[in-house]
Amino acid sequence: MTKQQMKVVAQAEHEMFCLRDLLEGSVPAKVMNRAYEYVIKQDLLSVLRETPLTHQQLSVLTPQRRPLDFLYRLWLKTEYSHIDALRSAVRRETRRIYLKRQTEAFRKEHPMG
């Protein structure tokens, strides 16, 4: 991880700490209203920590005072959502299990050797 990326990650970690601190001192209704934001920002922070950022990405993120909030606002503008990712995972994994069961049933009905 480059020094520039470490700086961005440190800023994002500070943002996450502040958000967590704010939510821990809030009434449950406020926490519930911001739960999606918290989860997405936590995931974005993981991406920042685990993914080497390109020069282009760093040139956009470095000047941001709040890079995590910046990325969250960009995420909200995309047409992709967690629901899309979950829908895809459910479809893929249930299909995988179904095919495995079908294969096992076929092998049971038609033993080889």
N, CA, C and O of each residue as an XYZ file, in Angstrom:
452
protein
N       0.856     -1.174      0.000
C       0.000      0.000      0.000
C       0.904      1.240      0.000
O       1.848      1.336      0.785
N       0.603      2.162     -0.875
C       1.397      3.390     -0.970
C       1.079      4.331      0.191
O       0.064      4.181      0.870
N       1.960      5.297      0.402
C       1.720      6.293      1.454
C       0.441      7.075      1.174
O      -0.318      7.404      2.086
N       0.220      7.366     -0.106
C      -0.976      8.119     -0.495
C      -2.231      7.316     -0.157
O      -3.203      7.867      0.358
N      -2.209      6.018     -0.447
C      -3.361      5.185     -0.132
C      -3.523      5.043      1.380
O      -4.646      5.046      1.884
N      -2.423      4.921      2.098
C      -2.512      4.826      3.560
C      -3.171      6.075      4.143
O      -3.918      5.988      5.117
N      -2.896      7.227      3.550
C      -3.510      8.475      4.013
C      -5.023      8.441      3.775
O      -5.802      8.826      4.646
N      -5.427      7.981      2.598
C      -6.855      7.885      2.277
C      -7.532      6.904      3.230
O      -8.612      7.185      3.750
N      -6.901      5.757      3.458
C      -7.466      4.750      4.361
C      -7.578      5.312      5.778
O      -8.589      5.105      6.449
N      -6.557      6.014      6.230
C      -6.596      6.603      7.580
C      -7.741      7.606      7.706
O      -8.425      7.640      8.729
N      -7.950      8.415      6.680
C      -9.067      9.372      6.710
C     -10.397      8.622      6.755
O     -11.300      8.990      7.506
N     -10.508      7.571      5.949
C     -11.744      6.791      5.906
C     -11.987      6.089      7.241
O     -13.123      6.028      7.712
N     -10.933      5.564      7.850
C     -11.076      4.921      9.161
C     -11.545      5.928     10.212
O     -12.373      5.606     11.065
N     -11.015      7.134     10.146
C     -11.445      8.182     11.079
C     -12.931      8.510     10.865
O     -13.682      8.672     11.827
N     -13.339      8.603      9.606
C     -14.758      8.854      9.310
C     -15.629      7.752      9.899
O     -16.672      8.023     10.493
N     -15.188      6.500      9.729
C     -15.970      5.366     10.217
C     -16.048      5.403     11.737
O     -17.103      5.135     12.312
N     -14.948      5.731     12.383
C     -14.926      5.850     13.841
C     -15.915      6.922     14.304
O     -16.673      6.707     15.250
N     -15.902      8.062     13.640
C     -16.810      9.162     14.008
C     -18.271      8.769     13.803
O     -19.124      9.092     14.630
N     -18.559      8.076     12.707
C     -19.934      7.638     12.447
C     -20.374      6.633     13.507
O     -21.481      6.725     14.038
N     -19.502      5.676     13.812
C     -19.836      4.686     14.837
C     -20.073      5.369     16.188
O     -21.021      5.039     16.901
N     -19.209      6.316     16.529
C     -19.342      7.058     17.781
C     -20.674      7.816     17.824
O     -21.366      7.819     18.842
N     -21.013      8.448     16.720
C     -22.276      9.183     16.624
C     -23.468      8.245     16.805
O     -24.402      8.554     17.546
N     -23.429      7.102     16.128
C     -24.553      6.169     16.193
C     -24.674      5.511     17.562
O     -25.782      5.260     18.035
N     -23.547      5.233     18.198
C     -23.599      4.615     19.529
C     -24.274      5.521     20.549
O     -24.850      5.038     21.523
N     -24.207      6.827     20.334
C     -24.834      7.764     21.253
C     -26.212      8.218     20.813
O     -26.779      9.142     21.398
N     -26.756      7.578     19.790
C     -28.047      8.000     19.228
C     -29.193      7.126     19.709
O     -28.996      6.026     20.224
N     -30.386      7.648     19.524
C     -31.587      6.867     19.831
C     -31.734      5.766     18.779
O     -31.282      5.932     17.646
N     -32.358      4.649     19.142
C     -32.481      3.530     18.206
C     -33.068      3.897     16.842
O     -32.635      3.358     15.823
N     -34.031      4.790     16.810
C     -34.646      5.161     15.524
C     -33.619      5.795     14.585
O     -33.622      5.524     13.384
N     -32.755      6.626     15.123
C     -31.722      7.258     14.294
C     -30.720      6.215     13.805
O     -30.268      6.266     12.661
N     -30.379      5.278     14.672
C     -29.460      4.205     14.287
C     -30.058      3.403     13.136
O     -29.370      3.101     12.161
N     -31.325      3.064     13.250
C     -31.990      2.289     12.194
C     -32.029      3.067     10.883
O     -31.854      2.482      9.814
N     -32.253      4.361     10.950
C     -32.313      5.185      9.741
C     -30.975      5.261      9.022
O     -30.929      5.504      7.816
N     -29.891      5.055      9.754
C     -28.564      5.178      9.143
C     -27.856      3.832      9.016
O     -26.669      3.786      8.692
N     -28.572      2.741      9.267
C     -27.954      1.412      9.233
C     -27.384      1.082      7.851
O     -26.276      0.555      7.751
N     -28.131      1.387      6.786
C     -27.651      1.107      5.426
C     -26.361      1.875      5.163
O     -25.396      1.319      4.638
N     -26.348      3.146      5.528
C     -25.145      3.967      5.346
C     -23.954      3.337      6.068
O     -22.855      3.265      5.518
N     -24.174      2.888      7.288
C     -23.092      2.301      8.076
C     -22.538      1.046      7.397
O     -21.324      0.881      7.276
N     -23.428      0.176      6.961
C     -23.003     -1.081      6.329
C     -22.240     -0.815      5.037
O     -21.181     -1.402      4.811
N     -22.762      0.056      4.197
C     -22.098      0.354      2.924
C     -20.744      1.016      3.175
O     -19.761      0.673      2.519
N     -20.681      1.944      4.100
C     -19.401      2.596      4.397
C     -18.395      1.594      4.960
O     -17.204      1.683      4.663
N     -18.857      0.652      5.759
C     -17.962     -0.388      6.276
C     -17.415     -1.221      5.115
O     -16.228     -1.547      5.093
N     -18.262     -1.561      4.163
C     -17.818     -2.316      2.987
C     -16.852     -1.496      2.136
O     -15.850     -2.023      1.652
N     -17.145     -0.222      1.955
C     -16.247      0.645      1.186
C     -14.891      0.765      1.876
O     -13.857      0.781      1.208
N     -14.887      0.848      3.183
C     -13.628      0.901      3.921
C     -12.829     -0.384      3.699
O     -11.609     -0.336      3.544
N     -13.503     -1.517      3.683
C     -12.824     -2.786      3.394
C     -12.191     -2.771      2.011
O     -11.068     -3.241      1.828
N     -12.912     -2.231      1.045
C     -12.369     -2.121     -0.315
C     -11.114     -1.251     -0.309
O     -10.108     -1.605     -0.924
N     -11.171     -0.126      0.376
C     -10.010      0.769      0.435
C      -8.811      0.093      1.093
O      -7.671      0.316      0.686
N      -9.063     -0.720      2.095
C      -7.977     -1.402      2.808
C      -7.377     -2.544      1.989
O      -6.169     -2.774      2.030
N      -8.221     -3.254      1.250
C      -7.803     -4.504      0.620
C      -7.442     -4.396     -0.853
O      -6.834     -5.314     -1.404
N      -7.800     -3.304     -1.496
C      -7.594     -3.175     -2.933
C      -6.534     -2.127     -3.231
O      -6.661     -0.980     -2.803
N      -5.482     -2.510     -3.967
C      -4.518     -1.485     -4.372
C      -5.205     -0.465     -5.286
O      -5.798     -0.833     -6.300
N      -5.123      0.794     -4.926
C      -5.778      1.839     -5.710
C      -4.839      2.338     -6.805
O      -3.630      2.451     -6.603
N      -5.409      2.628     -7.950
C      -4.633      3.143     -9.075
C      -4.304      4.616     -8.851
O      -4.853      5.272     -7.966
N      -3.402      5.103     -9.669
C      -3.047      6.526     -9.620
C      -4.292      7.384     -9.856
O      -4.492      8.392     -9.179
N      -5.122      6.984    -10.815
C      -6.346      7.741    -11.112
C      -7.273      7.779     -9.908
O      -7.794      8.837     -9.554
N      -7.478      6.635     -9.283
C      -8.364      6.578     -8.120
C      -7.828      7.447     -6.983
O      -8.577      8.185     -6.343
N      -6.536      7.347     -6.749
C      -5.931      8.146     -5.681
C      -5.993      9.634     -5.984
O      -6.162     10.450     -5.078
N      -5.856      9.990     -7.260
C      -5.914     11.416     -7.609
C      -7.300     12.001     -7.355
O      -7.436     13.205     -7.140
N      -8.322     11.160     -7.380
C      -9.686     11.613     -7.081
C      -9.938     11.591     -5.567
O     -10.560     12.506     -5.028
N      -9.458     10.559     -4.892
C      -9.765     10.393     -3.467
C      -8.900     11.234     -2.537
O      -9.381     11.694     -1.502
N      -7.648     11.441     -2.882
C      -6.726     12.155     -1.993
C      -7.196     13.561     -1.626
O      -7.105     13.928     -0.455
N      -7.689     14.359     -2.560
C      -8.111     15.717     -2.177
C      -9.409     15.768     -1.355
O      -9.759     16.820     -0.819
N     -10.109     14.655     -1.256
C     -11.384     14.645     -0.531
C     -11.133     14.748      0.975
O     -10.314     14.011      1.523
N     -11.835     15.655      1.632
C     -11.738     15.750      3.096
C     -12.334     14.508      3.750
O     -11.861     14.048      4.789
N     -13.371     13.979      3.128
C     -14.058     12.797      3.656
C     -14.215     11.781      2.527
O     -15.285     11.683      1.928
N     -13.154     11.023      2.232
C     -13.205     10.099      1.098
C     -14.279      9.018      1.234
O     -14.857      8.589      0.235
N     -14.543      8.583      2.448
C     -15.557      7.552      2.641
C     -16.947      8.089      2.317
O     -17.733      7.420      1.647
N     -17.245      9.271      2.782
C     -18.533      9.889      2.471
C     -18.643     10.173      0.974
O     -19.709     10.011      0.380
N     -17.540     10.594      0.375
C     -17.502     10.840     -1.074
C     -17.858      9.561     -1.835
O     -18.691      9.581     -2.741
N     -17.219      8.445     -1.459
C     -17.502      7.169     -2.128
C     -18.934      6.704     -1.865
O     -19.577      6.141     -2.750
N     -19.429      6.937     -0.660
C     -20.806      6.559     -0.330
C     -21.799      7.323     -1.208
O     -22.757      6.746     -1.723
N     -21.562      8.618     -1.371
C     -22.459      9.414     -2.222
C     -22.385      8.949     -3.677
O     -23.399      8.934     -4.374
N     -21.194      8.570     -4.135
C     -21.077      8.014     -5.493
C     -21.858      6.709     -5.601
O     -22.555      6.470     -6.587
N     -21.734      5.868     -4.578
C     -22.442      4.588     -4.560
C     -23.951      4.803     -4.670
O     -24.633      4.088     -5.404
N     -24.463      5.785     -3.945
C     -25.906      6.040     -3.974
C     -26.388      6.454     -5.360
O     -27.560      6.270     -5.688
N     -25.496      7.012     -6.172
C     -25.868      7.448     -7.519
C     -25.801      6.322     -8.547
O     -26.294      6.479     -9.664
N     -25.201      5.191     -8.188
C     -25.084      4.093     -9.149
C     -26.411      3.368     -9.282
O     -27.299      3.497     -8.439
N     -26.523      2.622    -10.335
C     -27.734      1.830    -10.550
C     -27.602      0.443     -9.933
O     -28.555     -0.337     -9.942
N     -26.437      0.138     -9.404
C     -26.184     -1.156     -8.784
C     -26.433     -1.027     -7.289
O     -26.201      0.037     -6.714
N     -26.892     -2.069     -6.667
C     -27.170     -1.993     -5.239
C     -26.804     -3.303     -4.552
O     -26.498     -4.302     -5.203
N     -26.844     -3.274     -3.234
C     -26.636     -4.500     -2.469
C     -27.696     -5.534     -2.846
O     -27.422     -6.734     -2.868
N     -28.888     -5.068     -3.139
C     -29.959     -5.988     -3.521
C     -29.561     -6.748     -4.779
O     -29.801     -7.951     -4.878
N     -28.954     -6.055     -5.739
C     -28.487     -6.725     -6.956
C     -27.456     -7.797     -6.621
O     -27.509     -8.904     -7.156
N     -26.526     -7.471     -5.742
C     -25.494     -8.430     -5.349
C     -26.114     -9.613     -4.609
O     -25.745    -10.761     -4.855
N     -27.046     -9.339     -3.708
C     -27.712    -10.413     -2.975
C     -28.553    -11.282     -3.902
O     -28.533    -12.509     -3.799
N     -29.284    -10.651     -4.798
C     -30.105    -11.381     -5.759
C     -29.229    -12.322     -6.590
O     -29.578    -13.483     -6.802
N     -28.108    -11.817     -7.047
C     -27.179    -12.612     -7.844
C     -26.619    -13.781     -7.031
O     -26.519    -14.900     -7.536
N     -26.256    -13.524     -5.785
C     -25.714    -14.575     -4.926
C     -26.759    -15.651     -4.645
O     -26.451    -16.842     -4.690
N     -27.982    -15.240     -4.359
C     -29.055    -16.209     -4.110
C     -29.286    -17.063     -5.353
O     -29.382    -18.286     -5.260
N     -29.374    -16.425     -6.500
C     -29.592    -17.140     -7.762
C     -28.455    -18.136     -8.019
O     -28.703    -19.301     -8.330
N     -27.223    -17.675     -7.887
C     -26.050    -18.506     -8.177
C     -25.948    -19.683     -7.205
O     -25.748    -20.823     -7.625
N     -26.084    -19.409     -5.914
C     -25.880    -20.459     -4.918
C     -27.022    -21.470     -4.877
O     -26.776    -22.662     -4.693
N     -28.263    -21.020     -5.044
C     -29.367    -21.984     -5.069
C     -29.278    -22.856     -6.317
O     -29.601    -24.042     -6.269
N     -28.841    -22.275     -7.430
C     -28.644    -23.067     -8.657
C     -27.539    -24.101     -8.452
O     -27.677    -25.251     -8.867
N     -26.449    -23.695     -7.815
C     -25.335    -24.614     -7.559
C     -25.801    -25.789     -6.696
O     -25.477    -26.939     -6.994
N     -26.552    -25.515     -5.637
C     -27.042    -26.571     -4.749
C     -28.035    -27.467     -5.481
O     -27.988    -28.689     -5.344
N     -28.934    -26.860     -6.260
C     -29.909    -27.632     -7.027
C     -29.201    -28.597     -7.977
O     -29.541    -29.779     -8.027
N     -28.226    -28.102     -8.727
C     -27.505    -28.948     -9.680
C     -26.737    -30.054     -8.968
O     -26.659    -31.175     -9.470
N     -26.175    -29.753     -7.811
C     -25.466    -30.768     -7.033
C     -26.427    -31.872     -6.605
O     -26.099    -33.055     -6.697
N     -27.604    -31.488     -6.141
C     -28.611    -32.479     -5.729
C     -29.070    -33.321     -6.914
O     -29.236    -34.536     -6.796
N     -29.275    -32.670     -8.055
C     -29.691    -33.393     -9.258
C     -28.626    -34.406     -9.666
O     -28.943    -35.539    -10.028
N     -27.376    -33.996     -9.606
C     -26.272    -34.892     -9.962
C     -26.207    -36.068     -9.001
O     -26.030    -37.208     -9.432
N     -26.346    -35.810     -7.712
C     -26.322    -36.877     -6.712
C     -27.483    -37.843     -6.916
O     -27.303    -39.056     -6.807
N     -28.662    -37.324     -7.208
C     -29.831    -38.178     -7.443
C     -29.623    -39.040     -8.682
O     -29.962    -40.223     -8.678
N     -29.068    -38.457     -9.741
C     -28.805    -39.209    -10.969
C     -27.801    -40.326    -10.697
O     -27.995    -41.457    -11.143
N     -26.742    -40.018     -9.976
C     -25.718    -41.027     -9.670
C     -26.286    -42.144     -8.802
O     -25.889    -43.301     -8.932
N     -27.208    -41.796     -7.923
C     -27.836    -42.797     -7.063
C     -28.715    -43.736     -7.888
O     -28.737    -44.945     -7.657
N     -29.442    -43.164     -8.854
C     -30.318    -43.960     -9.712
C     -29.547    -44.744    -10.766
O     -30.006    -45.793    -11.219
N     -28.391    -44.248    -11.154
C     -27.585    -44.874    -12.209
C     -26.154    -45.089    -11.718
O     -25.230    -44.414    -12.173
N     -25.975    -46.027    -10.793
C     -24.623    -46.237    -10.265
C     -23.686    -46.778    -11.348
O     -24.090    -47.546    -12.221
N     -22.450    -46.361    -11.265
C     -21.453    -46.822    -12.235
C     -20.667    -47.956    -11.587
O     -20.260    -47.874    -10.428
N     -20.470    -48.996    -12.354
C     -19.601    -50.080    -11.928
C     -20.208    -51.008    -11.025
O     -19.564    -51.967    -10.599
